[in-house]
């Protein structure tokens, strides 16, 4: 903006771009400040709406169609539909909502929570038919899906770029059985570049929560060639990865839902297709990023993780230290030494126990000393179970040194950079990030790490001046955080070339 320029002097398009970055609550306040800003702010408020159906459907139709002569329909880009969950619901409450869906032309994103509850209503098919007829969605998010929801998926006519399908799960029934061939042939998935699947399984489970002997997977008649990013939670990953020949990023989450007196769920035992070698020849993807999150120490996923790494040769591997599972890290280091290994970036979350975290730095990390690792990032969190809200993080972020941690964690933060440098002679960059786990905004995904990140560059003489025992002697040079994050993004990108860092 030119010196002396006023925000009120900007044209409507520029104001719209500025306001689009604001939360809706702030946009609503801004709409009251002046007539000039009000137009852009009002569009922002109307761009994303939520309602509970069927109880609020009549009011929603009146709001969208009867009161504003089509302007609100034109502005609407995202619609979220929740379940009313009340004892009394109007007998034909989905018809008004379907009327709106038939007329909305600019809708890009549709989120439907409690899908199975909606479709179980005697008139729920009206909503299902309306959703199925939407052809131009760019993003579709269906949650709490079971048999009725899967049938709806077969009838969808849209081919969005982003598709999320979350099963109806609970501690008693943590997964929904789905046929892999049916899944692969869904029209809605044929063009999706980002696919999220939660809590589905391809095998029958017994009364005690243990998988029965898995049958051979049917050969899919269709693949997902456009899929670049795959996000799986509590699922056997290999049968899905095999459907994505051009997959670049795999995010695998294991969130404990129940304990039946035997193994914790999920664990390797619940992933029969991923703990064998049978699917590896079918996997053609070469991952840029393999990201793993496990929310409890009892879920043992060593075999699953090793199989995915062996089959997909990830360039960047991000995970927890898994309580210093030396078997896991020994196998990963062995794979990283292979001539066809592409591993260059190791990103590890240390948490809960400083003694075991220190042991990982002293014993596990040095196993990668001759694997060609170019960057190591360490994240430090006292407890992954204690999450903070986004508002709490914004308050903490304003104080750059305000990491409320025990002295053992602060000591580890201070000593880790040199330990990493001495362990990996091939390094070019080192990062240490103390912080917290922040709860997901919509409450449906695993928490995300947030923290204060420091970056260092390793002078080119690091590997050349290594001592006879393999320890590097060159010091670290701290670099700007912005440059560090550019390196982070570059090493995970398609454009990465080793000689350019």
N, C-alpha and C positions, 0 to 999 in steps of 0.2 A: 504494500500500500504506500502511495506517495506521501512524503512529509506533509502534514497538515490535512490529509484527506480524512473524511468522516465516514464511518460505516454506513450512515444513512445515504451517502452519495453513491454507493455501489449499486450496480444494476441488479435486477431481480435474480438473474441466473447465478451471479457471484454470491449473493446473499444465501441462495438456496444451498450452494456448496458448503458455505461456512456453517449454516444451521444444521446441515446433515450430520456433522460431527458431534453435535450436542446430544446429551440424553434427552428423552422426551420430556421429562419433568422440567429441565432447564429451557427447552424450547417452548413449553407452555407458559413459563414466566416471561420469556422474551416476547411472546406474542402480545403481551399486555403493555409493552413499553412504548410502541409507536405504531402508527398505521403502516409505515414503510416496511418495517421489519415483520410486522404481523402476517403479511401474506406468505412470506417464505417460512416463517415459524409454524404457521397453521398447516402448511403442506407437510412439514416434518411431523407434526402431531398426528395427522391423518394417515401417514404413510405406513404405520404399524399399529394394528388394533388387536385387542383380545376380547373374547366373549365366552360365556358359558352357555352351552347348548344342551338340551333344547329350551331351557327356561327363558333365556334372554333373546331368543331368535326373533320374536315379533318386534321387540324394541330395536334390535339391530337392523332389521329390514327398514323400519321407519326412519331410523337415523341415516341409513345409507341411501334410501331411494325416495322417501317422501318429503324430506325437509331441505334438501340442498340441491336439487335439480341436477344431479349427476356429478357435481364437483367432487364429492367425497369418494365416489366410485373411481374417478379418474386419479385421485391421489393415492389410493390404497395400493401398497406394494407387498405388505406382509400381513398375514392373518393367522392368529393363533386361536384354536378352538379347544376349550376345556370342557370337561363333563360337569353338568350341573350338580350331580350327586345330591339330589333332594328327593323327599318322599313323593311330592306331587309335581308332576311335569305335564305341560300342555299335551293333549292327545296327538296333535299334529305339529309339534314345535319345530320339526326339521324343514318343513316346507318353506317358511320365510327365509331361513338361512340358505336353502338351495336356490331360492329366487335371486338372492344377492350373488351367489357363486356363478349363476348363469349369465349375469350381466357384467361382472367385473372383468375388465379387459387388460388391465395393467398389473394384475397380481403376479408377483414373481416368486414369493415364498409362502408356503402353506405348512403350518405345524398343527398336528392333531394329536392331542394327548388322550389317553384312555380310549383308544380306537375300538377295542373290543366292547367296552361299555356302550359306546354310541351305536355300534352295529347290532347289539343285542336288543335295543329298543324295538318295539313293534314297527315303528316307522323309521328306524335307523337306516334302512335301505335307501331312503330318499337322500340322506346325506352321502351315503356311499356312491350312489349313482352320480350325484353332483360332483364329487371329488374325481370320480373316474373320467368324467367328461372334460376336465380341465386339461387342455393340451399344451399350454405355453408356460408352465411352471419351470423356473430355473432351479428351484430348491424345494424338496418335499421331505417332510419329517413326520413319520408315523410312529407313535409310541404305544406301548402296552398292547402289542399285537399277538393274536393267537389264530385259531383256524379261520374265523370270519375275516380277520384282517389280512391273512395270507390270500384268501379268496379275492378280496378287494384288490390286492396287488396284481393279480392276474388280469384284472379288467382295466387297469390304469392306462390311459392313452398318452400321458405326458412322458417325455424323455429328459428329465432334468439333469443339470450338471452336477448337482449335489443331492444325494439321496441317503436318508437315514431311516433304518428300520430297527425298532427296539421291541424285543419280545415281552410278553406279559409274564414276569417272573416274580418269585417270592422265595422266602427261606425254605418253604416246603416244596415248591416246584421251580427250581432255579433256571430252567431252560425249556424251550419249546422245540419240539421235533420238527424238522423241515427236510424236505427232499432236495438233495443237491441239484439234481437235474432241473426240477421245477424252478429253483432259485436262479440257476444260470440262464434259464430261458425267459425270465421276466422281462417284458418289453421296457419297463421303467428303468432297467439297469443298463441298457445297451449303449447309452452315450454318457453315462455318469463318469466324471473324472474323480470325484470324491465320494466314497461309499463307506457308510458307518453301519455296522451290524452288531447288535447286542443280544447275548443270552440265547442263541440258537444252537442246536446240536443236530448232528447227522446220524446219531446212533440211539437205540433204545436204552433206557436206564431201568435197572431192577428196583425192587422195593427198598433196598438199602442205599439207594442213591449211587450205586456203582454201575458203570456202563456194561451192557451185555456184549458178547462177542460181536465186533463190528463186521458187517457184511462188506464185500468189495464195493467201492464207490462206483456208481454208474458213470460211464463216460459222458461228459456233457456234450450236447450238440451245439452249444453256443458258449462263447467266451465273452469277457468284458474288456475289449481292446482299449477302451478309452480310460479305464481305471488307472489313475496315477497314485492316488492316496487311499489307503484302506485302513479303517479304524475298527478294531474288533475288541469286544469285551466278553470275557468268559465264554470263549469259543475255541474250538479246535482250529488252529489257523491254516494248516497246510491245505485242506480241501478247498479253502477259499482263495488262498494265494495262487493255487494252481489254475484258477479261473482268470487270472490277471497277468497276461504275458508281458505287459508294459508297465507293471507296477514299479513305482519309485520310492514310496514311503509306506511303511507298515508300522502302525501304532497298535500294540498289543497290551491290553489291560486285563488283570486278574483281580477281581474284587470279591472278597469272601462273602458268601451269602448264608451258608449254613454249615453245620458240623453234625454228621449223622452217626457219630460214634466211631467212624473209621478215618479215612483220609479227609483233610480239609478240602472243600470245594472252592475254587478249582485247583487242580494239581495235574501233574503229568498223567496220572492214571485216567483222568477224564478226557485226555486228548489222544485217543488210540491211533489216529492217522498221522499225528505229528511226532510220535515217538518211535516210528519205524522208518525205514528207508524206502518204503514202497512208492511214495509219491514224488520223491526227489527227481526222477527223470522227467516228470510232467511239469516241473517248475522251471520256467525259462526266464523269469524276472530276475534282474540284477538290481538290488535295492541301493538307493542312495542313502536312505535313513531307515534304521530299525530301532524303534523306540519301545521300551517295555516298562510297564508300571504294575507293581504287585503291592497290594495294600496290607499284607500281613506276612509275618515271618514263617508261618506254617505251610503256605502254598509253595510247594516245591515244583519248579518248572524247568529244572536243569535240562532234561532231555528235549523238551519242546523248544527252548531257546537255542540249544546247540544245533538241533535239526534245521531250524530256520536259517541260522547263520551259515551252516554248511551248504544249504540249498540255494541261497540267494546272494551270498558274498557282499554284505552291506559295506558301504564306505564309511558311514557314521553309525556308531552303535551307542545307544543311550539307555541306561538301566540303573537299577540300584546295585549296591555291592552284595546284596543277598546274604547278609550275615557271614561274609567271608567264606562262601562256599568254594573251597579250594578245588573241588572236582569240576565245578562249572568253569572257573577261570583258567584252570589248567587245560581243559578241552578247548576253550575259546582261544587261548594263546597258541595252542598247537595248530588250530585252523588258520590263525593269522600268519603263521610261518609258511603256509603253503604258497607255491609260486603264483597260484591264481587268486590269492587273497587280495581284496581291495580295501581292507580296513585301514583308514588313515585318521579317523577322529574317534576318540574314546571319551564319552560323557557319562560320568558316574555320580549317582546320588548316594552320599554317606549320611547315615541317620541312626538315631536311637542309642548307639553304644560307641563311645569314643575309643574304647580299647580295641574293639573289633574293626572299627574304621582305620585305626592306626595299623592294625595287623594287615588290612587289605593293602594299604600304601607300602608297607614293608615287605610283604610276601607275594601278593597277587600281581600288583602292577609291574614289578621287575620282570615277570615272565614274558612281558611284551617288549623287552629291551631290544630285540633284533627283528621286530615285525614291521618296521617302516612307519610307525605311528608319527604323524606330523603335529597333532594337536591333542592335548588332554585337558578336559574341563572337569573340575570337581565341584559339586554342589553340596553344601552342608546344611542339614536340618536336624534339630534336636529330636523332633518326633513328627512323623508323617501323619499321625492320627490327630494331631492338634492343628486344625485348620483355622485360618483367619478369613474374614470377609474382604471383599474388594475395598470397602470403605476404610477398614482397619489398615489395609496395606497402603492406601493413599496417604493416610496419616503418618504411617511409619516411614514411607518413602521420602517424605519431606525432610527427614533427619538422616542424612547419608550414613552416619556411623552408629545409628541406634539399633544394633542387633542385640536383642535381649537373650543372651545365651550364657551357659555356664562357662567357667574359666577354661575347662578342658577343651571345649569346642573352639573357643577363641585362640587357644594355643595351637590347636590343629590348623585353624585358618592361617595362622602366621607361619607355621613350619611347612605346610603342604607344598607351596611353590618350589622350594629347593628340593624337597623329596622327589617330586615329580620330575624335575629337571635331571637329577642324578640317576633316576631309574630308566629313562628313555633317551638314549643319545641322539636319536633321529629327530627329536622334537624341533618344531619351529615356533609353536605358540603354546602358552600355558594360561589357564584361567581358573580362578577360585571364586566361588559365589556363595557366601553365607546368606541364609534367608529362611523363608517359611513356605508352607504349603497353603495355597489360597483355594478356597472352595469354588467349585464351578458356578458360574452365574445362574444357570438354569437348574442346578442341583441334580443333573442326570449323569454327568460324567465324573471321572476321577479328578481329584484336586491337581492343581498345576503349581509348579515351583515359581516363586518370585523372590528376588533378592538383590543384593548389591554386588555387582560383578566387577572384578579386576582382571585385567589382561596384561600379559607380558610377552614380549618377543624374545626369542632365543637367537643370539648372534650366530651367524653361519658357521662359526668355528666350533660349535658345541660338539658335533660328532667327530670332528677332526682332532680336537684336543682331548678326547676322552682318554682317561688313564687306562693302564693295562687291565685293571679289574672291571672295566666297562663303565665306570662312573664319569659323567661329564664334569668339567671344571669351569666352563664358561658361565658367567653370571646372567641374570635376567634383566631385561630392559622394559620397564613399564610403559605401556602404550595407552592412548586414549580409548575409552570404552566404545566410542563410536567406531573406531577402526577395528577393535576386537569383534564387535557384532557383525561388521562387514565380512570379516574372515569366517566367522561362524556361519553366516548365510551362504557365503561362497562355497565353503567346503561341503555343504549339503545341497548345492545347486547342480543343475545339469551342465553348467558351464565350467565346472571345476577342471583344472589342469594342474598337475602336481608342480610343474616348474614355475607356476605363476604365484606361488605363495612364499 
